[in-house]
Amino acid sequence: MDPDLSPDGKCRRTGDLSGIEIRLLIEAIYLRYGYDFRDYACASLNRRVRNFMIKSGYKQISRIIPDILRDENLFDEFVNHICVSVTEMFRDPSVYREVREEVIPFLASFPRLNIWHAGCATGEEVYSFAILLDEEGLYERTNIYATDMDPRSVEIAEQGIYPVEAVQQGTDNYKKSGGKASFSDYYHARYGKVILPSRLKQNITFSTHNLVTDTVFNRMHLIVCRNVLIYFNKQLQDRVLELLSRSLVHNGILVLGTKERLDFSSVSGEFEPVAPKLRIYRKTGLNGS
């Protein structure tokens, strides 16, 4: 265990000046803007705050506090830096193949579907699932809710325009995921950008939603929350997993990142594994009925 962390992942060196400054900064942001980073994993948070200092030219963390309280543009830059997204089209293709082969038959049994991408980042994986659902004949009866706490990421996702360099990796991932057509059928390349067609956006609702502070807003048949929990400490992971569990219908499917687990949490008994190595679970507990 990191000697600077308590068992719940919080910083515990109360005499460390920089640690105190970071805690004051995070508390100030929470009080001013309502964004709660207080239970983010300590090591990751410290690293990103220090990287933000280098990028912004600050020498001391304490100098950031008065500026960020008064300058909303600086706050937006801070959030964008803290919430760095790592994503790509059909990322981890084996997950999409498993969903296609094992989860789609369950989803096909419903006349209407609600799917939530929690922490959707800039949207590449949302559109990947839209393509998968389209190929399996389910997209027309599906409502997809794509949310992220970072408004800039949500704006990029809603536009559906990406660098053309993303196509090569996306094409390879699409093939490995069991794609049934040509990946080029799902985009138009123009002026160095890839533009996704409007038909893939028509059933997607993009909005901001904070997993730390916001609540359940609908009942979902499938929730995708990948590579989000790894940035939270154990206490916050547990709270978010409770939220996701409450949002699922009975037998609903939860897809986590391959480095994330729920067996430690208070809701672990409410789930059974569908593909444990890929972190895909089925909600069987009564709270999801």
Helices and strands as residue ranges (DSSP letters): H 17-33, H 42-56, H 61-70, H 72-82, H 93-98, I 99-103, H 104-107, E 113-118, H 124-135, G 139-141, E 142-148, H 151-159, E 161-163, H 166-176, G 183-186, E 188-190, E 193-195, G 198-200, E 204-208, E 220-225, G 229-231, H 234-247, E 248-256, G 268-270, E 271-275, G 276-278, E 280-283, G 286-288
